[in-house]
Amino acid sequence: MDEAIRRQLNRDMIALADGERRAFDPVYRTLWSLLVKFVSAFSGDATVAEDVVQQAMLKIFAKASTFDRSRDALTWSMTIAANEYRSHRRKLANRAMDQGEWVLAEPKDDETPEAIAIRNNLRDAAKVVMGHMRPQDLEAIVAALYEGQRPSLAAPAFRKRLQRALANGRLIWKRHYGNDRSR
């Protein structure tokens, strides 16, 4: 980004923080494409990036009055966009957990009370482990298990991500439940 444009963005953001409505349009025009490129770089999906940036822009304008003049407007905005992307990923992971939970919780007609207790304990343990996993790990596991929407990655990259996710899941499991396989 050209340094002159960055300085102008800072001036416009300060004006917006001061309540000057004329600054809204220049801030929007400057930030939109920059933030879409920024979020696309780590999401890999332009449509997702646009959705995330739309939410980020709403937050930027809602929080404009709290903008600290000593900060860089672009960095401040990128931080909000990155946080919004993380929130988006968490929502996807939570949705994936909710979609997967019914499979673990589905009762069988001929289940014994012992089998029900074991299944419920396993479900609760899986929820604990999943609650400590990174959203991208959950996304990979759920996509592999339920043939859900896979991240926009080449097949070898997805396999590697899935291997890492499963390894992280095993480490979390061991941390919470030990390494004893007879439990």
C-alpha positions as CSV (number, residue, x, y, z in Angstrom):
1,M,0.0,0.0,0.0
2,D,1.3,3.4,-0.9
3,E,2.3,5.4,2.1
4,A,0.3,8.4,1.0
5,I,-2.9,6.3,0.8
6,R,-2.1,4.9,4.3
7,R,-1.7,8.4,5.8
8,Q,-5.0,9.5,4.1
9,L,-6.7,6.4,5.6
10,N,-5.4,7.4,9.0
11,R,-6.8,11.0,8.5
12,D,-10.1,9.7,7.3
13,M,-10.4,7.2,10.2
14,I,-9.7,10.0,12.7
15,A,-12.3,12.2,11.0
16,L,-14.8,9.3,11.2
17,A,-13.9,8.8,14.9
18,D,-14.7,12.5,15.3
19,G,-18.1,11.9,13.8
20,E,-17.5,13.4,10.3
21,R,-19.9,11.5,8.0
22,R,-18.0,12.5,4.9
23,A,-15.2,10.2,6.0
24,F,-17.4,7.0,5.8
25,D,-17.1,6.6,2.0
26,P,-13.3,7.1,1.7
27,V,-12.7,4.7,4.6
28,Y,-15.0,2.1,3.0
29,R,-13.5,2.4,-0.5
30,T,-9.9,2.2,0.8
31,L,-10.4,-0.7,3.3
32,W,-12.8,-3.0,1.4
33,S,-10.5,-4.4,-1.3
34,L,-7.5,-4.5,1.1
35,L,-9.3,-6.5,3.7
36,V,-10.9,-8.9,1.2
37,K,-7.3,-9.6,-0.1
38,F,-6.1,-10.0,3.4
39,V,-8.8,-12.4,4.5
40,S,-8.6,-14.3,1.2
41,A,-5.0,-14.9,1.8
42,F,-5.6,-17.2,4.7
43,S,-9.2,-18.3,4.0
44,G,-8.5,-19.4,0.4
45,D,-12.0,-18.5,-0.5
46,A,-13.0,-15.1,-1.9
47,T,-16.7,-15.6,-1.1
48,V,-15.9,-16.4,2.6
49,A,-13.5,-13.4,2.6
50,E,-16.2,-11.1,1.4
51,D,-18.7,-12.3,4.0
52,V,-16.1,-12.0,6.8
53,V,-15.0,-8.5,5.6
54,Q,-18.7,-7.4,5.4
55,Q,-19.0,-8.3,9.1
56,A,-15.6,-6.7,9.9
57,M,-16.6,-3.5,8.2
58,L,-19.8,-3.3,10.3
59,K,-17.6,-3.6,13.4
60,I,-15.1,-1.1,12.2
61,F,-17.8,1.5,11.6
62,A,-19.5,0.6,14.9
63,K,-16.3,1.0,16.8
64,A,-15.0,4.0,14.8
65,S,-15.7,6.4,17.7
66,T,-13.2,4.3,19.8
67,F,-10.4,4.5,17.3
68,D,-7.1,5.4,19.0
69,R,-5.5,8.2,17.0
70,S,-2.0,6.9,17.9
71,R,-2.7,3.6,16.1
72,D,-2.4,2.8,12.4
73,A,-5.9,2.6,10.9
74,L,-5.0,-0.2,8.5
75,T,-3.5,-2.4,11.2
76,W,-6.5,-1.7,13.5
77,S,-8.8,-2.7,10.7
78,M,-6.9,-5.8,9.8
79,T,-6.9,-6.9,13.4
80,I,-10.7,-6.6,13.5
81,A,-11.0,-8.5,10.2
82,A,-8.7,-11.3,11.5
83,N,-10.7,-11.5,14.7
84,E,-13.9,-11.7,12.6
85,Y,-12.4,-14.5,10.5
86,R,-11.5,-16.4,13.7
87,S,-15.0,-16.0,14.9
88,H,-16.3,-17.3,11.5
89,R,-14.1,-20.4,11.9
90,R,-15.3,-21.0,15.4
91,K,-18.9,-20.8,14.3
92,L,-18.1,-23.3,11.6
93,A,-16.4,-25.6,14.1
94,N,-19.3,-25.3,16.6
95,R,-21.8,-26.0,13.8
96,A,-19.7,-29.0,12.8
97,M,-19.7,-30.3,16.4
98,D,-23.5,-29.8,16.6
99,Q,-24.0,-31.7,13.3
100,G,-21.7,-34.5,14.5
101,E,-23.2,-34.8,18.0
102,W,-26.4,-36.5,16.8
103,V,-24.3,-39.4,15.4
104,L,-22.7,-40.0,18.8
105,A,-25.9,-39.6,20.7
106,E,-28.2,-41.7,18.6
107,P,-29.7,-44.4,20.8
108,K,-30.1,-48.0,19.7
109,D,-33.3,-49.9,20.4
110,D,-31.6,-52.9,22.1
111,E,-28.9,-50.9,24.0
112,T,-28.2,-52.1,27.6
113,P,-27.9,-49.5,30.3
114,E,-24.1,-50.2,30.4
115,A,-23.8,-49.5,26.6
116,I,-25.8,-46.3,27.1
117,A,-23.5,-45.2,29.9
118,I,-20.4,-46.0,27.8
119,R,-21.8,-44.1,24.8
120,N,-22.6,-41.1,26.9
121,N,-19.2,-41.1,28.6
122,L,-17.5,-41.4,25.2
123,R,-19.7,-38.5,23.8
124,D,-18.8,-36.3,26.8
125,A,-15.1,-37.1,26.4
126,A,-15.2,-36.4,22.7
127,K,-16.9,-33.0,23.4
128,V,-14.1,-32.1,25.8
129,V,-11.4,-33.0,23.3
130,M,-13.2,-31.2,20.5
131,G,-13.7,-28.1,22.7
132,H,-9.9,-27.9,23.0
133,M,-9.1,-28.3,19.3
134,R,-8.3,-25.6,16.8
135,P,-11.2,-24.7,14.5
136,Q,-9.2,-25.7,11.4
137,D,-8.5,-29.2,12.9
138,L,-12.2,-29.7,13.7
139,E,-13.1,-28.6,10.2
140,A,-10.8,-31.1,8.6
141,I,-12.0,-34.0,10.8
142,V,-15.6,-33.2,10.3
143,A,-15.1,-32.9,6.5
144,A,-13.4,-36.3,6.4
145,L,-15.9,-38.1,8.7
146,Y,-19.1,-36.7,7.3
147,E,-18.0,-35.9,3.8
148,G,-18.8,-32.2,4.5
149,Q,-17.5,-29.2,2.7
150,R,-13.7,-29.5,2.5
151,P,-11.4,-26.5,2.8
152,S,-10.3,-25.2,-0.6
153,L,-7.1,-27.2,-0.5
154,A,-5.4,-29.6,-2.9
155,A,-6.0,-33.3,-1.9
156,P,-2.5,-33.8,-0.5
157,A,-2.6,-30.6,1.5
158,F,-6.0,-31.7,3.0
159,R,-4.6,-35.1,3.9
160,K,-1.7,-33.4,5.7
161,R,-4.1,-31.1,7.5
162,L,-6.2,-34.1,8.5
163,Q,-3.1,-36.0,9.7
164,R,-2.1,-33.0,11.8
165,A,-5.7,-32.6,13.2
166,L,-5.9,-36.3,14.2
167,A,-2.4,-36.1,15.8
168,N,-3.5,-32.9,17.8
169,G,-6.7,-34.7,18.8
170,R,-4.7,-37.7,20.1
171,L,-2.4,-35.3,22.1
172,I,-5.4,-33.6,23.6
173,W,-7.0,-36.9,24.4
174,K,-3.8,-38.1,26.2
175,R,-3.6,-34.9,28.1
176,H,-7.1,-35.2,29.5
177,Y,-7.6,-39.0,29.7
178,G,-4.1,-40.4,29.8
179,N,-2.5,-43.0,27.6
180,D,-4.1,-46.1,29.1
181,R,-6.0,-47.9,26.4
182,S,-7.8,-50.2,28.8
183,R,-10.1,-47.5,30.1
